[in-house]
């Protein structure tokens, strides 16, 4: 699983700010259950592979009509 940190949000809970919760969540997931990545990292990987995360290229054609 890839946890995309800058595509995730939450609300504060008690004495914990949203940033605190995100930081703790990443600490629990990192190297155990998930890889932590940013949107920019995933986009770079996608460009390098020439397509989507599964390694296949998706193209969208638009026609003038």
N, CA, C and O atoms as CSV, one atom per row, in Angstrom:
chain,resi,resn,atom,element,x,y,z
A,1,UNK,N,N,0.838,-1.164,0.000
A,1,UNK,CA,C,0.000,0.000,0.000
A,1,UNK,C,C,0.886,1.231,0.000
A,1,UNK,O,O,1.942,1.245,0.633
A,2,UNK,N,N,0.464,2.248,-0.698
A,2,UNK,CA,C,1.162,3.526,-0.687
A,2,UNK,C,C,0.280,4.559,-0.003
A,2,UNK,O,O,-0.846,4.808,-0.432
A,3,UNK,N,N,0.790,5.150,1.047
A,3,UNK,CA,C,0.096,6.214,1.776
A,3,UNK,C,C,0.619,7.532,1.216
A,3,UNK,O,O,1.801,7.847,1.353
A,4,UNK,N,N,-0.263,8.296,0.588
A,4,UNK,CA,C,0.133,9.546,-0.052
A,4,UNK,C,C,-0.113,10.686,0.929
A,4,UNK,O,O,-1.236,11.169,1.077
A,5,UNK,N,N,0.948,11.099,1.585
A,5,UNK,CA,C,0.833,12.022,2.715
A,5,UNK,C,C,0.220,13.367,2.359
A,5,UNK,O,O,-0.588,13.891,3.126
A,6,UNK,N,N,0.586,13.940,1.214
A,6,UNK,CA,C,0.046,15.255,0.894
A,6,UNK,C,C,-1.294,15.183,0.162
A,6,UNK,O,O,-1.808,16.200,-0.302
A,7,UNK,N,N,-1.856,13.975,0.062
A,7,UNK,CA,C,-3.196,13.811,-0.492
A,7,UNK,C,C,-4.145,13.296,0.590
A,7,UNK,O,O,-5.229,12.790,0.298
A,8,UNK,N,N,-3.719,13.436,1.828
A,8,UNK,CA,C,-4.476,12.945,2.973
A,8,UNK,C,C,-4.721,14.092,3.932
A,8,UNK,O,O,-3.852,14.934,4.156
A,9,UNK,N,N,-5.907,14.111,4.486
A,9,UNK,CA,C,-6.189,15.137,5.493
A,9,UNK,C,C,-6.994,14.533,6.632
A,9,UNK,O,O,-7.562,13.448,6.504
A,10,UNK,N,N,-7.033,15.234,7.717
A,10,UNK,CA,C,-7.807,14.812,8.872
A,10,UNK,C,C,-8.151,16.044,9.688
A,10,UNK,O,O,-7.683,17.144,9.394
A,11,UNK,N,N,-8.948,15.862,10.687
A,11,UNK,CA,C,-9.303,16.943,11.596
A,11,UNK,C,C,-8.559,16.757,12.909
A,11,UNK,O,O,-8.193,15.636,13.263
A,12,UNK,N,N,-8.332,17.844,13.631
A,12,UNK,CA,C,-7.712,17.716,14.954
A,12,UNK,C,C,-8.571,16.822,15.853
A,12,UNK,O,O,-9.786,16.729,15.682
A,13,UNK,N,N,-7.928,16.184,16.789
A,13,UNK,CA,C,-8.634,15.310,17.724
A,13,UNK,C,C,-8.070,15.541,19.113
A,13,UNK,O,O,-6.921,15.202,19.394
A,14,UNK,N,N,-8.885,16.120,19.973
A,14,UNK,CA,C,-8.420,16.407,21.326
A,14,UNK,C,C,-7.222,17.333,21.300
A,14,UNK,O,O,-7.266,18.409,20.703
A,15,UNK,N,N,-6.165,16.913,21.943
A,15,UNK,CA,C,-4.962,17.750,22.004
A,15,UNK,C,C,-4.041,17.576,20.803
A,15,UNK,O,O,-2.991,18.216,20.725
A,16,UNK,N,N,-4.429,16.714,19.865
A,16,UNK,CA,C,-3.598,16.443,18.695
A,16,UNK,C,C,-4.067,17.271,17.501
A,16,UNK,O,O,-5.243,17.243,17.139
A,17,UNK,N,N,-3.145,17.999,16.902
A,17,UNK,CA,C,-3.457,18.754,15.684
A,17,UNK,C,C,-3.538,17.777,14.510
A,17,UNK,O,O,-3.111,16.627,14.619
A,18,UNK,N,N,-4.080,18.238,13.405
A,18,UNK,CA,C,-4.140,17.411,12.205
A,18,UNK,C,C,-2.733,16.988,11.781
A,18,UNK,O,O,-2.524,15.844,11.377
A,19,UNK,N,N,-1.773,17.905,11.873
A,19,UNK,CA,C,-0.383,17.586,11.509
A,19,UNK,C,C,0.187,16.511,12.427
A,19,UNK,O,O,0.898,15.617,11.969
A,20,UNK,N,N,-0.121,16.592,13.726
A,20,UNK,CA,C,0.338,15.567,14.681
A,20,UNK,C,C,-0.208,14.192,14.306
A,20,UNK,O,O,0.523,13.202,14.320
A,21,UNK,N,N,-1.485,14.139,13.975
A,21,UNK,CA,C,-2.120,12.868,13.636
A,21,UNK,C,C,-1.508,12.290,12.365
A,21,UNK,O,O,-1.228,11.093,12.300
A,22,UNK,N,N,-1.304,13.120,11.372
A,22,UNK,CA,C,-0.689,12.654,10.135
A,22,UNK,C,C,0.729,12.142,10.376
A,22,UNK,O,O,1.121,11.100,9.850
A,23,UNK,N,N,1.487,12.881,11.172
A,23,UNK,CA,C,2.861,12.466,11.482
A,23,UNK,C,C,2.880,11.123,12.201
A,23,UNK,O,O,3.698,10.261,11.881
A,24,UNK,N,N,2.004,10.944,13.150
A,24,UNK,CA,C,1.945,9.675,13.891
A,24,UNK,C,C,1.464,8.534,12.993
A,24,UNK,O,O,1.960,7.412,13.089
A,25,UNK,N,N,0.510,8.823,12.132
A,25,UNK,CA,C,0.022,7.802,11.207
A,25,UNK,C,C,1.143,7.330,10.292
A,25,UNK,O,O,1.313,6.129,10.080
A,26,UNK,N,N,1.903,8.268,9.751
A,26,UNK,CA,C,3.034,7.900,8.891
A,26,UNK,C,C,4.060,7.076,9.662
A,26,UNK,O,O,4.612,6.114,9.126
A,27,UNK,N,N,4.317,7.444,10.907
A,27,UNK,CA,C,5.297,6.709,11.716
A,27,UNK,C,C,4.857,5.260,11.931
A,27,UNK,O,O,5.686,4.350,11.915
A,28,UNK,N,N,3.569,5.047,12.129
A,28,UNK,CA,C,3.058,3.688,12.339
A,28,UNK,C,C,3.089,2.882,11.046
A,28,UNK,O,O,3.427,1.698,11.063
A,29,UNK,N,N,2.742,3.501,9.938
A,29,UNK,CA,C,2.671,2.791,8.667
A,29,UNK,C,C,4.018,2.549,8.015
A,29,UNK,O,O,4.233,1.507,7.395
A,30,UNK,N,N,4.934,3.515,8.152
A,30,UNK,CA,C,6.231,3.472,7.461
A,30,UNK,C,C,6.978,2.177,7.773
A,30,UNK,O,O,7.154,1.806,8.934
A,31,UNK,N,N,7.404,1.511,6.727
A,31,UNK,CA,C,8.222,0.299,6.800
A,31,UNK,C,C,7.530,-0.873,7.490
A,31,UNK,O,O,8.167,-1.890,7.764
A,32,UNK,N,N,6.240,-0.744,7.772
A,32,UNK,CA,C,5.495,-1.863,8.340
A,32,UNK,C,C,4.416,-2.315,7.369
A,32,UNK,O,O,4.412,-3.450,6.891
A,33,UNK,N,N,3.500,-1.390,7.094
A,33,UNK,CA,C,2.344,-1.721,6.281
A,33,UNK,C,C,2.287,-0.944,4.978
A,33,UNK,O,O,1.557,-1.330,4.065
A,34,UNK,N,N,3.037,0.136,4.873
A,34,UNK,CA,C,2.887,1.000,3.704
A,34,UNK,C,C,4.184,1.712,3.370
A,34,UNK,O,O,5.089,1.858,4.192
A,35,UNK,N,N,4.222,2.137,2.143
A,35,UNK,CA,C,5.271,3.035,1.689
A,35,UNK,C,C,4.684,4.439,1.778
A,35,UNK,O,O,3.533,4.645,1.394
A,36,UNK,N,N,5.441,5.395,2.269
A,36,UNK,CA,C,4.993,6.782,2.365
A,36,UNK,C,C,5.524,7.518,1.140
A,36,UNK,O,O,6.718,7.458,0.843
A,37,UNK,N,N,4.636,8.213,0.429
A,37,UNK,CA,C,5.034,8.941,-0.769
A,37,UNK,C,C,4.250,10.239,-0.859
A,37,UNK,O,O,3.256,10.440,-0.160
A,38,UNK,N,N,4.721,11.109,-1.735
A,38,UNK,CA,C,4.016,12.354,-2.019
A,38,UNK,C,C,3.408,12.255,-3.418
A,38,UNK,O,O,3.771,11.378,-4.202
A,39,UNK,N,N,2.497,13.147,-3.714
A,39,UNK,CA,C,1.911,13.191,-5.050
A,39,UNK,C,C,3.006,13.390,-6.097
A,39,UNK,O,O,2.996,12.728,-7.135
A,40,UNK,N,N,3.944,14.291,-5.835
A,40,UNK,CA,C,5.029,14.555,-6.787
A,40,UNK,C,C,5.868,13.302,-7.039
A,40,UNK,O,O,6.261,13.041,-8.177
A,41,UNK,N,N,6.143,12.538,-6.003
A,41,UNK,CA,C,6.913,11.302,-6.182
A,41,UNK,C,C,6.158,10.303,-7.056
A,41,UNK,O,O,6.747,9.665,-7.928
A,42,UNK,N,N,4.864,10.171,-6.821
A,42,UNK,CA,C,4.063,9.246,-7.622
A,42,UNK,C,C,3.961,9.703,-9.071
A,42,UNK,O,O,4.011,8.883,-9.987
A,43,UNK,N,N,3.817,11.009,-9.280
A,43,UNK,CA,C,3.779,11.533,-10.649
A,43,UNK,C,C,5.097,11.272,-11.362
A,43,UNK,O,O,5.101,10.910,-12.539
A,44,UNK,N,N,6.210,11.451,-10.671
A,44,UNK,CA,C,7.521,11.190,-11.271
A,44,UNK,C,C,7.675,9.720,-11.625
A,44,UNK,O,O,8.209,9.389,-12.684
A,45,UNK,N,N,7.217,8.842,-10.756
A,45,UNK,CA,C,7.267,7.404,-11.039
A,45,UNK,C,C,6.398,7.063,-12.240
A,45,UNK,O,O,6.771,6.249,-13.085
A,46,UNK,N,N,5.241,7.693,-12.301
A,46,UNK,CA,C,4.324,7.464,-13.411
A,46,UNK,C,C,4.957,7.895,-14.730
A,46,UNK,O,O,4.899,7.165,-15.720
A,47,UNK,N,N,5.559,9.079,-14.740
A,47,UNK,CA,C,6.227,9.565,-15.960
A,47,UNK,C,C,7.370,8.635,-16.355
A,47,UNK,O,O,7.554,8.341,-17.536
A,48,UNK,N,N,8.136,8.172,-15.372
A,48,UNK,CA,C,9.278,7.304,-15.651
A,48,UNK,C,C,8.836,5.964,-16.233
A,48,UNK,O,O,9.546,5.374,-17.048
A,49,UNK,N,N,7.672,5.485,-15.819
A,49,UNK,CA,C,7.193,4.193,-16.318
A,49,UNK,C,C,6.404,4.339,-17.609
A,49,UNK,O,O,6.069,3.345,-18.253
A,50,UNK,N,N,6.106,5.582,-17.988
A,50,UNK,CA,C,5.376,5.817,-19.223
A,50,UNK,C,C,3.887,5.567,-19.127
A,50,UNK,O,O,3.218,5.411,-20.148
A,51,UNK,N,N,3.358,5.526,-17.911
A,51,UNK,CA,C,1.929,5.280,-17.787
A,51,UNK,C,C,1.447,5.399,-16.363
A,51,UNK,O,O,1.991,6.155,-15.559
A,52,UNK,N,N,0.416,4.634,-16.070
A,52,UNK,CA,C,-0.143,4.680,-14.720
A,52,UNK,C,C,0.678,3.817,-13.772
A,52,UNK,O,O,1.672,3.216,-14.178
A,53,UNK,N,N,0.270,3.755,-12.528
A,53,UNK,CA,C,1.025,3.042,-11.493
A,53,UNK,C,C,1.169,1.554,-11.800
A,53,UNK,O,O,2.106,0.919,-11.315
A,54,UNK,N,N,0.270,0.990,-12.587
A,54,UNK,CA,C,0.351,-0.422,-12.943
A,54,UNK,C,C,1.322,-0.662,-14.094
A,54,UNK,O,O,1.558,-1.803,-14.490
A,55,UNK,N,N,1.885,0.429,-14.628
A,55,UNK,CA,C,2.859,0.291,-15.696
A,55,UNK,C,C,2.255,0.288,-17.089
A,55,UNK,O,O,2.953,0.032,-18.070
A,56,UNK,N,N,0.963,0.571,-17.182
A,56,UNK,CA,C,0.344,0.656,-18.496
A,56,UNK,C,C,0.039,2.103,-18.797
A,56,UNK,O,O,-0.267,2.886,-17.898
A,57,UNK,N,N,0.122,2.446,-20.041
A,57,UNK,CA,C,-0.088,3.841,-20.424
A,57,UNK,C,C,-1.552,4.073,-20.754
A,57,UNK,O,O,-2.168,3.314,-21.502
A,58,UNK,N,N,-2.090,5.131,-20.182
A,58,UNK,CA,C,-3.459,5.515,-20.458
A,58,UNK,C,C,-3.447,6.821,-21.232
A,58,UNK,O,O,-2.875,7.814,-20.783
A,59,UNK,N,N,-4.076,6.814,-22.383
A,59,UNK,CA,C,-4.110,8.025,-23.215
A,59,UNK,C,C,-5.557,8.468,-23.379
A,59,UNK,O,O,-6.464,7.645,-23.502
A,60,UNK,N,N,-5.752,9.758,-23.379
A,60,UNK,CA,C,-7.069,10.329,-23.577
A,60,UNK,C,C,-7.031,11.152,-24.851
A,60,UNK,O,O,-6.224,12.073,-24.980
A,61,UNK,N,N,-7.887,10.827,-25.773
A,61,UNK,CA,C,-7.958,11.569,-27.042
A,61,UNK,C,C,-9.191,12.450,-27.027
A,61,UNK,O,O,-10.282,12.007,-26.667
A,62,UNK,N,N,-9.009,13.694,-27.418
A,62,UNK,CA,C,-10.126,14.611,-27.504
A,62,UNK,C,C,-10.373,14.934,-28.959
A,62,UNK,O,O,-9.440,15.189,-29.721
A,63,UNK,N,N,-11.629,14.920,-29.336
A,63,UNK,CA,C,-11.942,15.265,-30.735
A,63,UNK,C,C,-12.758,16.549,-30.755
A,63,UNK,O,O,-13.610,16.783,-29.897
A,64,UNK,N,N,-12.479,17.360,-31.743
A,64,UNK,CA,C,-13.237,18.602,-31.915
A,64,UNK,C,C,-14.570,18.248,-32.552
A,64,UNK,O,O,-14.622,17.484,-33.516
A,65,UNK,N,N,-15.649,18.809,-32.010
A,65,UNK,CA,C,-16.894,18.381,-32.566
A,65,UNK,C,C,-17.866,19.411,-32.680
A,65,UNK,O,O,-18.978,19.162,-33.146
